[in-house]
Amino acid sequence: MCAEGKTIEVEPGISICDAALNAGIRIEHACEKSCACTTCHVVVREGFTSLEPAEEKEEDLLDKAWGLEPESRLSCQAKVGDRDLVVEIPKYTINLVSEQH
């Protein structure tokens, strides 16, 4: 957890999720980054328009995410582009596996 924030540098084309994990930032990814859940949901506070648009499957899943905002993305699907991003990892997530539903 990095409540104060953390700055990392990554090459364009890596997913936000992989970039975070590679930098030691804990982010849930219950479906192992296969776009099958919402545990890696993030809010892109700056640089959102530099990301490729979300595909329909991601949009459908995002509708189920806790704390959905207009700049929400699944970090396993959103690839870093050529602009700086400011990404917030929500405090809560819906993880049906760990919650034993």
Chimera marker file (.cmm) of the C-alpha trace (Angstrom):
<marker_set name="trace">
<marker id="1" x="0.000" y="0.000" z="0.000" r="1" g="1" b="0" radius="0.5"/>
<marker id="2" x="1.330" y="3.427" z="-0.811" r="1" g="1" b="0" radius="0.5"/>
<marker id="3" x="-1.049" y="5.912" z="0.784" r="1" g="1" b="0" radius="0.5"/>
<marker id="4" x="1.357" y="8.784" z="0.158" r="1" g="1" b="0" radius="0.5"/>
<marker id="5" x="1.762" y="7.837" z="-3.491" r="1" g="1" b="0" radius="0.5"/>
<marker id="6" x="4.610" y="6.386" z="-5.449" r="1" g="1" b="0" radius="0.5"/>
<marker id="7" x="6.188" y="7.438" z="-8.736" r="1" g="1" b="0" radius="0.5"/>
<marker id="8" x="7.343" y="4.734" z="-11.133" r="1" g="1" b="0" radius="0.5"/>
<marker id="9" x="8.640" y="4.784" z="-14.692" r="1" g="1" b="0" radius="0.5"/>
<marker id="10" x="7.565" y="2.140" z="-17.198" r="1" g="1" b="0" radius="0.5"/>
<marker id="11" x="7.741" y="1.529" z="-20.921" r="1" g="1" b="0" radius="0.5"/>
<marker id="12" x="4.585" y="2.212" z="-22.961" r="1" g="1" b="0" radius="0.5"/>
<marker id="13" x="2.505" y="-0.886" z="-23.661" r="1" g="1" b="0" radius="0.5"/>
<marker id="14" x="2.654" y="-2.464" z="-20.194" r="1" g="1" b="0" radius="0.5"/>
<marker id="15" x="-0.613" y="-2.824" z="-18.333" r="1" g="1" b="0" radius="0.5"/>
<marker id="16" x="-1.187" y="-0.619" z="-15.310" r="1" g="1" b="0" radius="0.5"/>
<marker id="17" x="-1.564" y="-3.801" z="-13.251" r="1" g="1" b="0" radius="0.5"/>
<marker id="18" x="1.790" y="-5.249" z="-14.354" r="1" g="1" b="0" radius="0.5"/>
<marker id="19" x="3.496" y="-1.890" z="-13.880" r="1" g="1" b="0" radius="0.5"/>
<marker id="20" x="2.194" y="-1.699" z="-10.313" r="1" g="1" b="0" radius="0.5"/>
<marker id="21" x="3.078" y="-5.290" z="-9.466" r="1" g="1" b="0" radius="0.5"/>
<marker id="22" x="6.576" y="-4.947" z="-10.952" r="1" g="1" b="0" radius="0.5"/>
<marker id="23" x="7.117" y="-1.883" z="-8.730" r="1" g="1" b="0" radius="0.5"/>
<marker id="24" x="6.044" y="-3.748" z="-5.587" r="1" g="1" b="0" radius="0.5"/>
<marker id="25" x="2.660" y="-2.040" z="-5.369" r="1" g="1" b="0" radius="0.5"/>
<marker id="26" x="0.054" y="-4.463" z="-4.079" r="1" g="1" b="0" radius="0.5"/>
<marker id="27" x="-2.989" y="-4.647" z="-6.339" r="1" g="1" b="0" radius="0.5"/>
<marker id="28" x="-5.512" y="-7.454" z="-6.333" r="1" g="1" b="0" radius="0.5"/>
<marker id="29" x="-5.928" y="-9.437" z="-9.541" r="1" g="1" b="0" radius="0.5"/>
<marker id="30" x="-8.023" y="-12.470" z="-8.628" r="1" g="1" b="0" radius="0.5"/>
<marker id="31" x="-8.571" y="-13.633" z="-12.223" r="1" g="1" b="0" radius="0.5"/>
<marker id="32" x="-4.817" y="-13.517" z="-12.939" r="1" g="1" b="0" radius="0.5"/>
<marker id="33" x="-5.271" y="-10.561" z="-15.309" r="1" g="1" b="0" radius="0.5"/>
<marker id="34" x="-7.673" y="-12.324" z="-17.699" r="1" g="1" b="0" radius="0.5"/>
<marker id="35" x="-10.428" y="-9.655" z="-17.647" r="1" g="1" b="0" radius="0.5"/>
<marker id="36" x="-12.833" y="-11.869" z="-15.714" r="1" g="1" b="0" radius="0.5"/>
<marker id="37" x="-13.345" y="-9.883" z="-12.486" r="1" g="1" b="0" radius="0.5"/>
<marker id="38" x="-13.088" y="-6.348" z="-11.094" r="1" g="1" b="0" radius="0.5"/>
<marker id="39" x="-10.473" y="-6.768" z="-8.369" r="1" g="1" b="0" radius="0.5"/>
<marker id="40" x="-7.842" y="-4.746" z="-10.255" r="1" g="1" b="0" radius="0.5"/>
<marker id="41" x="-10.178" y="-1.763" z="-10.755" r="1" g="1" b="0" radius="0.5"/>
<marker id="42" x="-8.364" y="1.589" z="-10.649" r="1" g="1" b="0" radius="0.5"/>
<marker id="43" x="-9.300" y="5.206" z="-11.232" r="1" g="1" b="0" radius="0.5"/>
<marker id="44" x="-7.062" y="7.096" z="-13.644" r="1" g="1" b="0" radius="0.5"/>
<marker id="45" x="-6.963" y="10.602" z="-12.138" r="1" g="1" b="0" radius="0.5"/>
<marker id="46" x="-4.660" y="12.082" z="-14.806" r="1" g="1" b="0" radius="0.5"/>
<marker id="47" x="-3.853" y="10.907" z="-18.320" r="1" g="1" b="0" radius="0.5"/>
<marker id="48" x="-7.080" y="8.942" z="-18.844" r="1" g="1" b="0" radius="0.5"/>
<marker id="49" x="-7.504" y="10.125" z="-22.437" r="1" g="1" b="0" radius="0.5"/>
<marker id="50" x="-4.069" y="8.745" z="-23.373" r="1" g="1" b="0" radius="0.5"/>
<marker id="51" x="-5.322" y="5.190" z="-22.796" r="1" g="1" b="0" radius="0.5"/>
<marker id="52" x="-6.862" y="3.112" z="-25.567" r="1" g="1" b="0" radius="0.5"/>
<marker id="53" x="-10.642" y="2.882" z="-25.101" r="1" g="1" b="0" radius="0.5"/>
<marker id="54" x="-11.934" y="-0.007" z="-23.024" r="1" g="1" b="0" radius="0.5"/>
<marker id="55" x="-13.349" y="-2.960" z="-24.920" r="1" g="1" b="0" radius="0.5"/>
<marker id="56" x="-16.936" y="-4.066" z="-24.358" r="1" g="1" b="0" radius="0.5"/>
<marker id="57" x="-16.010" y="-6.935" z="-22.005" r="1" g="1" b="0" radius="0.5"/>
<marker id="58" x="-14.069" y="-4.569" z="-19.758" r="1" g="1" b="0" radius="0.5"/>
<marker id="59" x="-16.932" y="-2.029" z="-19.804" r="1" g="1" b="0" radius="0.5"/>
<marker id="60" x="-19.405" y="-4.755" z="-18.790" r="1" g="1" b="0" radius="0.5"/>
<marker id="61" x="-17.212" y="-5.798" z="-15.863" r="1" g="1" b="0" radius="0.5"/>
<marker id="62" x="-16.590" y="-2.221" z="-14.760" r="1" g="1" b="0" radius="0.5"/>
<marker id="63" x="-20.344" y="-1.806" z="-14.284" r="1" g="1" b="0" radius="0.5"/>
<marker id="64" x="-19.961" y="-4.224" z="-11.345" r="1" g="1" b="0" radius="0.5"/>
<marker id="65" x="-16.920" y="-2.548" z="-9.776" r="1" g="1" b="0" radius="0.5"/>
<marker id="66" x="-17.107" y="-0.950" z="-6.334" r="1" g="1" b="0" radius="0.5"/>
<marker id="67" x="-16.737" y="2.837" z="-6.496" r="1" g="1" b="0" radius="0.5"/>
<marker id="68" x="-17.057" y="3.101" z="-10.276" r="1" g="1" b="0" radius="0.5"/>
<marker id="69" x="-16.137" y="6.523" z="-11.689" r="1" g="1" b="0" radius="0.5"/>
<marker id="70" x="-16.052" y="7.864" z="-15.270" r="1" g="1" b="0" radius="0.5"/>
<marker id="71" x="-12.252" y="7.398" z="-15.314" r="1" g="1" b="0" radius="0.5"/>
<marker id="72" x="-12.366" y="3.815" z="-13.988" r="1" g="1" b="0" radius="0.5"/>
<marker id="73" x="-10.467" y="1.054" z="-15.761" r="1" g="1" b="0" radius="0.5"/>
<marker id="74" x="-9.451" y="-2.517" z="-15.091" r="1" g="1" b="0" radius="0.5"/>
<marker id="75" x="-5.724" y="-2.187" z="-14.603" r="1" g="1" b="0" radius="0.5"/>
<marker id="76" x="-5.082" y="-5.556" z="-16.253" r="1" g="1" b="0" radius="0.5"/>
<marker id="77" x="-6.548" y="-4.210" z="-19.506" r="1" g="1" b="0" radius="0.5"/>
<marker id="78" x="-5.417" y="-0.565" z="-19.547" r="1" g="1" b="0" radius="0.5"/>
<marker id="79" x="-2.004" y="-0.223" z="-21.189" r="1" g="1" b="0" radius="0.5"/>
<marker id="80" x="0.292" y="2.685" z="-20.402" r="1" g="1" b="0" radius="0.5"/>
<marker id="81" x="0.642" y="5.062" z="-23.333" r="1" g="1" b="0" radius="0.5"/>
<marker id="82" x="3.035" y="7.919" z="-23.925" r="1" g="1" b="0" radius="0.5"/>
<marker id="83" x="1.667" y="10.285" z="-21.264" r="1" g="1" b="0" radius="0.5"/>
<marker id="84" x="2.136" y="10.331" z="-17.511" r="1" g="1" b="0" radius="0.5"/>
<marker id="85" x="-0.676" y="8.788" z="-15.503" r="1" g="1" b="0" radius="0.5"/>
<marker id="86" x="-1.889" y="9.376" z="-11.985" r="1" g="1" b="0" radius="0.5"/>
<marker id="87" x="-3.653" y="6.217" z="-10.859" r="1" g="1" b="0" radius="0.5"/>
<marker id="88" x="-5.628" y="5.641" z="-7.674" r="1" g="1" b="0" radius="0.5"/>
<marker id="89" x="-6.204" y="2.147" z="-6.357" r="1" g="1" b="0" radius="0.5"/>
<marker id="90" x="-9.582" y="2.177" z="-4.589" r="1" g="1" b="0" radius="0.5"/>
<marker id="91" x="-9.590" y="1.250" z="-0.921" r="1" g="1" b="0" radius="0.5"/>
<marker id="92" x="-12.171" y="-1.492" z="-1.467" r="1" g="1" b="0" radius="0.5"/>
<marker id="93" x="-12.748" y="-4.122" z="-4.101" r="1" g="1" b="0" radius="0.5"/>
<marker id="94" x="-15.262" y="-6.867" z="-4.726" r="1" g="1" b="0" radius="0.5"/>
<marker id="95" x="-13.414" y="-10.190" z="-4.581" r="1" g="1" b="0" radius="0.5"/>
<marker id="96" x="-15.894" y="-13.064" z="-4.584" r="1" g="1" b="0" radius="0.5"/>
<marker id="97" x="-13.079" y="-15.607" z="-4.284" r="1" g="1" b="0" radius="0.5"/>
<marker id="98" x="-11.543" y="-14.233" z="-1.093" r="1" g="1" b="0" radius="0.5"/>
<marker id="99" x="-14.961" y="-13.412" z="0.337" r="1" g="1" b="0" radius="0.5"/>
<marker id="100" x="-16.076" y="-17.033" z="-0.237" r="1" g="1" b="0" radius="0.5"/>
<marker id="101" x="-19.341" y="-16.250" z="-2.056" r="1" g="1" b="0" radius="0.5"/>
<link id1="1" id2="2" r="1" g="1" b="0" radius="0.2"/>
<link id1="2" id2="3" r="1" g="1" b="0" radius="0.2"/>
<link id1="3" id2="4" r="1" g="1" b="0" radius="0.2"/>
<link id1="4" id2="5" r="1" g="1" b="0" radius="0.2"/>
<link id1="5" id2="6" r="1" g="1" b="0" radius="0.2"/>
<link id1="6" id2="7" r="1" g="1" b="0" radius="0.2"/>
<link id1="7" id2="8" r="1" g="1" b="0" radius="0.2"/>
<link id1="8" id2="9" r="1" g="1" b="0" radius="0.2"/>
<link id1="9" id2="10" r="1" g="1" b="0" radius="0.2"/>
<link id1="10" id2="11" r="1" g="1" b="0" radius="0.2"/>
<link id1="11" id2="12" r="1" g="1" b="0" radius="0.2"/>
<link id1="12" id2="13" r="1" g="1" b="0" radius="0.2"/>
<link id1="13" id2="14" r="1" g="1" b="0" radius="0.2"/>
<link id1="14" id2="15" r="1" g="1" b="0" radius="0.2"/>
<link id1="15" id2="16" r="1" g="1" b="0" radius="0.2"/>
<link id1="16" id2="17" r="1" g="1" b="0" radius="0.2"/>
<link id1="17" id2="18" r="1" g="1" b="0" radius="0.2"/>
<link id1="18" id2="19" r="1" g="1" b="0" radius="0.2"/>
<link id1="19" id2="20" r="1" g="1" b="0" radius="0.2"/>
<link id1="20" id2="21" r="1" g="1" b="0" radius="0.2"/>
<link id1="21" id2="22" r="1" g="1" b="0" radius="0.2"/>
<link id1="22" id2="23" r="1" g="1" b="0" radius="0.2"/>
<link id1="23" id2="24" r="1" g="1" b="0" radius="0.2"/>
<link id1="24" id2="25" r="1" g="1" b="0" radius="0.2"/>
<link id1="25" id2="26" r="1" g="1" b="0" radius="0.2"/>
<link id1="26" id2="27" r="1" g="1" b="0" radius="0.2"/>
<link id1="27" id2="28" r="1" g="1" b="0" radius="0.2"/>
<link id1="28" id2="29" r="1" g="1" b="0" radius="0.2"/>
<link id1="29" id2="30" r="1" g="1" b="0" radius="0.2"/>
<link id1="30" id2="31" r="1" g="1" b="0" radius="0.2"/>
<link id1="31" id2="32" r="1" g="1" b="0" radius="0.2"/>
<link id1="32" id2="33" r="1" g="1" b="0" radius="0.2"/>
<link id1="33" id2="34" r="1" g="1" b="0" radius="0.2"/>
<link id1="34" id2="35" r="1" g="1" b="0" radius="0.2"/>
<link id1="35" id2="36" r="1" g="1" b="0" radius="0.2"/>
<link id1="36" id2="37" r="1" g="1" b="0" radius="0.2"/>
<link id1="37" id2="38" r="1" g="1" b="0" radius="0.2"/>
<link id1="38" id2="39" r="1" g="1" b="0" radius="0.2"/>
<link id1="39" id2="40" r="1" g="1" b="0" radius="0.2"/>
<link id1="40" id2="41" r="1" g="1" b="0" radius="0.2"/>
<link id1="41" id2="42" r="1" g="1" b="0" radius="0.2"/>
<link id1="42" id2="43" r="1" g="1" b="0" radius="0.2"/>
<link id1="43" id2="44" r="1" g="1" b="0" radius="0.2"/>
<link id1="44" id2="45" r="1" g="1" b="0" radius="0.2"/>
<link id1="45" id2="46" r="1" g="1" b="0" radius="0.2"/>
<link id1="46" id2="47" r="1" g="1" b="0" radius="0.2"/>
<link id1="47" id2="48" r="1" g="1" b="0" radius="0.2"/>
<link id1="48" id2="49" r="1" g="1" b="0" radius="0.2"/>
<link id1="49" id2="50" r="1" g="1" b="0" radius="0.2"/>
<link id1="50" id2="51" r="1" g="1" b="0" radius="0.2"/>
<link id1="51" id2="52" r="1" g="1" b="0" radius="0.2"/>
<link id1="52" id2="53" r="1" g="1" b="0" radius="0.2"/>
<link id1="53" id2="54" r="1" g="1" b="0" radius="0.2"/>
<link id1="54" id2="55" r="1" g="1" b="0" radius="0.2"/>
<link id1="55" id2="56" r="1" g="1" b="0" radius="0.2"/>
<link id1="56" id2="57" r="1" g="1" b="0" radius="0.2"/>
<link id1="57" id2="58" r="1" g="1" b="0" radius="0.2"/>
<link id1="58" id2="59" r="1" g="1" b="0" radius="0.2"/>
<link id1="59" id2="60" r="1" g="1" b="0" radius="0.2"/>
<link id1="60" id2="61" r="1" g="1" b="0" radius="0.2"/>
<link id1="61" id2="62" r="1" g="1" b="0" radius="0.2"/>
<link id1="62" id2="63" r="1" g="1" b="0" radius="0.2"/>
<link id1="63" id2="64" r="1" g="1" b="0" radius="0.2"/>
<link id1="64" id2="65" r="1" g="1" b="0" radius="0.2"/>
<link id1="65" id2="66" r="1" g="1" b="0" radius="0.2"/>
<link id1="66" id2="67" r="1" g="1" b="0" radius="0.2"/>
<link id1="67" id2="68" r="1" g="1" b="0" radius="0.2"/>
<link id1="68" id2="69" r="1" g="1" b="0" radius="0.2"/>
<link id1="69" id2="70" r="1" g="1" b="0" radius="0.2"/>
<link id1="70" id2="71" r="1" g="1" b="0" radius="0.2"/>
<link id1="71" id2="72" r="1" g="1" b="0" radius="0.2"/>
<link id1="72" id2="73" r="1" g="1" b="0" radius="0.2"/>
<link id1="73" id2="74" r="1" g="1" b="0" radius="0.2"/>
<link id1="74" id2="75" r="1" g="1" b="0" radius="0.2"/>
<link id1="75" id2="76" r="1" g="1" b="0" radius="0.2"/>
<link id1="76" id2="77" r="1" g="1" b="0" radius="0.2"/>
<link id1="77" id2="78" r="1" g="1" b="0" radius="0.2"/>
<link id1="78" id2="79" r="1" g="1" b="0" radius="0.2"/>
<link id1="79" id2="80" r="1" g="1" b="0" radius="0.2"/>
<link id1="80" id2="81" r="1" g="1" b="0" radius="0.2"/>
<link id1="81" id2="82" r="1" g="1" b="0" radius="0.2"/>
<link id1="82" id2="83" r="1" g="1" b="0" radius="0.2"/>
<link id1="83" id2="84" r="1" g="1" b="0" radius="0.2"/>
<link id1="84" id2="85" r="1" g="1" b="0" radius="0.2"/>
<link id1="85" id2="86" r="1" g="1" b="0" radius="0.2"/>
<link id1="86" id2="87" r="1" g="1" b="0" radius="0.2"/>
<link id1="87" id2="88" r="1" g="1" b="0" radius="0.2"/>
<link id1="88" id2="89" r="1" g="1" b="0" radius="0.2"/>
<link id1="89" id2="90" r="1" g="1" b="0" radius="0.2"/>
<link id1="90" id2="91" r="1" g="1" b="0" radius="0.2"/>
<link id1="91" id2="92" r="1" g="1" b="0" radius="0.2"/>
<link id1="92" id2="93" r="1" g="1" b="0" radius="0.2"/>
<link id1="93" id2="94" r="1" g="1" b="0" radius="0.2"/>
<link id1="94" id2="95" r="1" g="1" b="0" radius="0.2"/>
<link id1="95" id2="96" r="1" g="1" b="0" radius="0.2"/>
<link id1="96" id2="97" r="1" g="1" b="0" radius="0.2"/>
<link id1="97" id2="98" r="1" g="1" b="0" radius="0.2"/>
<link id1="98" id2="99" r="1" g="1" b="0" radius="0.2"/>
<link id1="99" id2="100" r="1" g="1" b="0" radius="0.2"/>
<link id1="100" id2="101" r="1" g="1" b="0" radius="0.2"/>
</marker_set>
